[in-house]
């Protein structure tokens, strides 16, 4: 898709704006600019540039935490949505997040909701983030939702930092042990092997296994190194850290019973109702927020109580909360 550079003038403020936009044709760019209530001054197709890059910089959790906290502070102070996003796009240091924020600004100015604009960038904004923003937009409490989301992300980031710090010591110990074993197999074991060969006696099985490992490592070191390099290129370290995060979330959510999830969902629905949402909208927003934590297919006993042929049965505390939320 071609990239166009344009210069436009805002219809009300008269501010001159310059930017870039990807579109199928020049007419599509002109239409988008007019839809944003701007007067086109100049437009041209951007010259093609040859860039030598080694992939996009990763968007760390800390970058999203800072982005959310600053965004929540600006919205809570009364700044307009587009202006807040434009300020964030200008001051964000991470290039990948800066480009995504600029695209979010364009999508919002084009008439999309903030949640829809965020949902187009799943690598930066998770499903929980998008659904929380959607619930805040629907209830008119976006500033409150963003503040709570920023607090949650900060606590989650602090927990992950503690876990990574706790894994540094075992990682160092395992690395040193691997290096020591490699040095022994390459340089020390061959010396003992020549000594044992001069004695001409049958060696025990563990000794023969160690000598075999030493011969394999010396003879096929290039194959071992190539395999490790291919694995690291195919699955970078970030993939393993991502899998570790998923495993931790699954472990934390595994201990939550379906009754607890339903109870928390009713509390969220009650909060949404108090902020002006209709009952159906409250249930829909709550369902989207709790979707990643819904019971699995193995929770047969809990599912049977809510999807059986008879009337659904919920714990008494959940029933009381549902009556209070009406």
N, C-alpha and C positions, 0 to 999 in steps of 0.2 A: 504494500500500500504506500503510495507516494506521500512525502512530507512537504507541507506548504508553510511558508513564512508569511505572516500578515501583520499589517499595521492598521489599527482601528481606533476610532474616537468614540468615547462613551456619549450616548445621546443626551443624558441629563447633566452629568458633571463636566463633560468636555475633556476628560482625561485621555491622553494618548496612551494606548496599550500596544505592546508588541508581543507576539507569541508564535508558537508553532502548532500545527494541527495535522494529524494524519487523516486522510479522507480519500475516497475513490476518485473524486474529480474536484476541479476548482469551484464548480457550482455548489457542491455540497458544503464547502468551506464558507462560501458566501452566505448560504442559507443559515448555517449555524451562527455566524456572526450577527446576522440580522435578527435571529431569534433571541440573541442575548442583548438586544437593544443597543447595538453599536453600529456606527457608520464606518464602512470600509474605506480606508485610505489607499492602501497598497497591498498587493498579494503577489506572490511568486512561488515557484517550486524551489524548495531548498536544494542547494547543490549537494551532490553526493560526496561524502567524505570517507576516506579509508581509515578505519580505526583499528589499532592493534590492541585488543583487550583480552584479558584472561578470565572472562566471566564477570557477571555483575557482582558488586560487593554484597555480602550477606547482610540481611536486615536482622539485627540482634534483638532479643527480647528487651534489652535495656533501651534501645532506640524507640521501640513502640511504647514503653513505659513513659519515657520523657515526652514523646509526642502526645500521648493521651492526657498526661497531667497538664501540660501547657495548653492543650486544646480545651480541657475542662475549665481551667482557670479563665481563659479568654471568654468562653461562652457564659460562664457564671458572672463575669464582670459586665456583660451586656453587649459585647462586640458582635456584629453580624457574622453569620456563618461563613460566608464566602471570604470576608475580610480576615477572619481568624485562620482559615485554611491557607490563604495567600501569605500571611505572615509566617506560618509554620513552614510553608514551602520555601520561603526566602531564607529562613534561619536554620533549617535542618542541615546537619553536616553530612549525614549519610546520603550519598548520591542516589542510590536506588530508592530510598524513601522519599527523597526530594522529587524525583520524577513521578513517583506514584501519587504524591500529594498534589502535584500540578495537574495530573490527569483527573484526580478526584475533584479539584476545583472546576475543571472544564465540564465534567459530568454534572456537577451540581448546577452550574450556570446554564447547562443545556436543559434543565428541567427534571433531572433524576433526583430521587431522594438520597439523603446521605448514606443510608444503609445500602441502597443499590450501588452507589458509587464505591463503597468499601468492599462490597461482595465481589466486585470484578478483580480484586487483588487478593486472592486467598493466601498467597505466600507471605503477605504482610499482616493481614487482619484475619483472625480466626473466625470460625462460625459463631462462637460465643460473643465475640466483639461485635460482629455484624448484627446479631439478633438483639443484643442489649441496646445498640443504637436504634434499631427499628422500634423496639418497645418504647424507648425514650421519645422518639419522634411521634409515635402514635398517641402517647399520653401527654405530650407537651412538657415533659420533664427531662429534656435532653441534658440540661446542665447537671441535674442530680444524678442521672444515670452515668454520665461521664466521670463525675467525681467518684462515684462508687466503683466504676470500672477501673479508674486509675489506681485507687487504693488496692483493689483486688490484684491488679497486674504487678504492683510494687511488692505486695506480699508474696506473690507467686515467684517473682524474679529473685527476691531475697532467699526463698526456700531453695530454688535451683542453684543459686550461688553457694549456699551452704553445702548442698549435696556434692557439687563439683569440687569444692574445697576439701571435703572429706575423702574424695576419691583420688586426690593428688598423691597422698602418701602411698596407698597400695599400688598406684600406677608406677611410681618411682621405684618401689621395691621390686615389682615384677620386671621392669625394664632392666634394672641392674642385675637381677638374677638371670635374665635371658642373655645379657651380654657376657656374664661370667661363664655360663654354661657353653656358649658359643666359643669363647676363648679356650676353654678346657678341651672341647671336642676337636678343635682345629690344631692347637699347638701342644697340648700336654698329652693327650691320649696317644698320638702317634709315637711319642718317645717310649711310653710304657709298652706299646704294641711291639716295638722292635726288641725290647728287653724280654718280653714273654716269648717271642718267636725264637730267641737264642736258647732259651731253656728247653724248648721242645716238649712241652707238657700240655695236657688237655686243660683248657680254661673253663671255669664255671659259666653257667648260662648268663647271669647278669653281666659278667665281664665281656662275653662275646657280643651281647646286645649293645653295650656301650661302644665297643670297637666298631661294630657294624654302623651305628649312628655316626661315628666319627668319619668312617670311610664314605658314607653317603653324603655327608655335609661337605667333605673336601672334594668329592668327585662331581657333585651336582649343585654346588653353591649358586651357579648362574640360574639354574631352573627355579630354585627356591626364591632367590631374589627377584626374578622376573614375575613369579606368581604373586608374591607380596606386593610388588609394584602395580601389577594389573588389578589386584583387589582394591588397593587404595585409590587407583584412578577410577575404577567403576563405582566404588562405594566410599566416598570421602569420609573423613572423620565426622563431618557434620551429620551424615546419615546415621551413624551409630549414636551420636548424641540425640538426634531426633527420635530414634527408636527407643532410647532410654527414657525420654520425656513421655512418650506414649505409654511405655510400660509403667511408669510411675503414676500417670493419670488413671490407668486401668486398675492399678493396685489400690489407689485411694478411693475410686468409685466402687470397687468390688464390695467393700464393706457396707455400702449404703443399701438399706433395705428399700423395696418398692414403697412401703408405707411412709418412710422418711422422705422420699422424693415427692410423693403425692402431697404430703403435708407442707413441704417447702413450696411446692407449686401453688397450693391454695393461698399461701401467704403472699406470694408474688402477685397472684391474680387479685387478691384483696387490695394490695397497694395500687395496682393499675386501675381498679374500679374507683378508688378514692380520688385518683387523679383525672377522672373524666372519661375513661374508656368504657365502651359498652361491654356487656358480659361476654359476647362471642369474641370480640376483639381481645379482651383480657385473657380468655382461655387460649386463643390462637398465639398471642405473644408469649404466654407462659409455656405453651407446648414447644415453641421454637427454642426457648431458652433451655429447657430441660431435655431436649432431644438427645444431646450427646451422653446424657446420664440415664437414659431410659433403661428399664430392665431388659436383660438379654433373653433369648429364647429358652435358656435353661431355667429361668424363674417360673416354672410351670405352676407351682402352687399359688404364687401371687397373681399370675395372669388369669388363672381359672376363676379367681374370686371377682375379677373385674370384667371378664369377657364370657362368662358362662351363660347358660341358657336362662337361669333365674335372674333375679335382681342383683345388681352388684353390691358387694359387702365391703365396707371400708372400716378401718378402726374408728372407735368412738371419738378420738381426738380429732381425726380428719373430718368426720361428720360435723362436729361442733364448729370447726373452722369454716367449713363450707356454709353453714347457716349464718355465721357472723359476717361472711363476705357478701351475702345477698342484700 
